C-alpha cells in the first residue's frame, strides 16, 4: 500500500525516506514495519474514530523479571485504561502463532481488552474481555471501548 496516497508527510534525507508520526510528533525512518504502523494509526483514527490523544506508539515497558519490551500501538479508552494493543509487523512477515504468542505475552502485563496483529496485508483481532480469548471480525469504535 502506498503511503503517498494518504497524504503522509514524507521527506528524504541522505537518500533515506522518513515519515512524520503524528503520535510521536517526529519524523521516523520509513521502514516496511513503520509503513504498516502509520497506516494502522490512520485506520484507528479514521475508521475507529480514536482521538489522537488516546493513542500511544513505540513505548518501552517491562514484562516479567524486568525484561524490557516495546509495544507498537496502544489505544486508551475514555477512562484512560488500555483498550487495544496492536502489534505491527513488516508485510514480509507472516502473521502466525509466533506473532500471536508475542502479543499475548505483552498483554499479560498490559491487560488490553482487544488485541490486533497486522502486517498490512493480513489483520487479526481478538477480544480478551471474555473468559477465553476469542478471534473477532472487527474492533469496536472508540465510543464503545
N, C-alpha and C positions, 0 to 999 in steps of 0.2 A: 504494500500500500504506500502511496506517495504522500509524504508529509507536506509537500508544497501545496497540494490542493486544499488543505485545511488551514491555510494562511498562518502556519507556524513561522516564527521569526527564526530564520536560519542564516548564519554568517559563515564565512570561510576565513580561517587564519592558518597561514603556513600550510596550505593545501589540505587542511582538515576542516570538515563541516561541524558546526556547533549549533545546537537548537536551544532556544530560550525556554526554560522551565518556569511556568507561571507559579508553581508551588514553591520551588526553592529560590525563585527570583534571581536566576543567573543562567548564563549560557553553559551548556553541558555538551561534551563531545558526543556527536551523533553516531553512536554505535547501533547495531541492529536491535539490541535489547532496549536501548534508550528510545529508539523509534517506537517500539511496542509500548513502553511505559508512557510516552507522551500521547500516543493515540488512545491508550486506556484512560488516561486522565481526561482527555477530551470527551470520551464516551461517558465517564462518570458525571461530568459537568453537564453535557448536552442532553444525554438520554435519561440519566437517573436524577438529574436536577440537584446534584450535590453542590452546595456552596463551596467555592474555592477555600474559604476559611475552615472548612471541615475536612480537608484533605491534607495528609502529610505524606512525604515521599523521601525514600532513601535515608532512613534514620537508623542509627545503631541501637540495639537493645541487648540485654543479657538473657540467656537461657540457662539451663541447669549448670551448676558449678561455675558461674561467672563467664561461661563461654559467650563471646560477643558475636552477634549476627546483625545483618541489616535487612530490614523489610523493604519491599519495593513501594507499596502504597497502602496507606490505612485511611479509612473513611470513618469519621466520628459521627454519631447521631446527635440529636438536639441536646441531649443531656451530657454530651462530652464523652460518652462511652465508645469503645471501639466497636463499630458495627460491621465493617467489611475489611478483610485482609486480602490484599491482592499480591500474587506472585507473577512477575513478568519474566518471560524467557525470550531469547532470540528466536526468530522464526525458523532457524536451523535446528533448534532443539525440540524434540518431540515431547508432547505432554504425556507422561507415563506415570507409573506408580512411584518412581523415584521423586519426581517433581511434586506429586500429591503428598507423599510422605514428608517432604521438606516443609510444605505449608502447614501440615498437621502438627509437626514438631514445633514450628513457630507459634502456632495457635494454642499450644498447651500453656504458653506463657502469656500471649496477648489476649486470648479468650474472645475473639470476634464471633458474632453470631453467624456471619456469612463469610465464605471463602470464595475466591476466584483465582483460577490459574489460566494464563493465556500466553500464547506465543504469537499472537496477532493473526494466526490462521485458525487455530482451534482454541476455544474458550470453554472451560468447565466451571460451574458454580455449585456450591454446596451450602446447605442450611445446617448449622451446628447447634441451633437452639433447641432441637428436639433431643430425645434420649440417644437416638442414633444419628450419625451424620448421614445426610440424605442429599443426593445429587438433585439439583433443581434446574429448570429451564431458563429462568430469568431471576435476576436480583431485583429486590423491591426498589422503588423510587425513594428519595430522601425522606419525604413526609411519612413514609411507612416504616422507617427504621426505628 
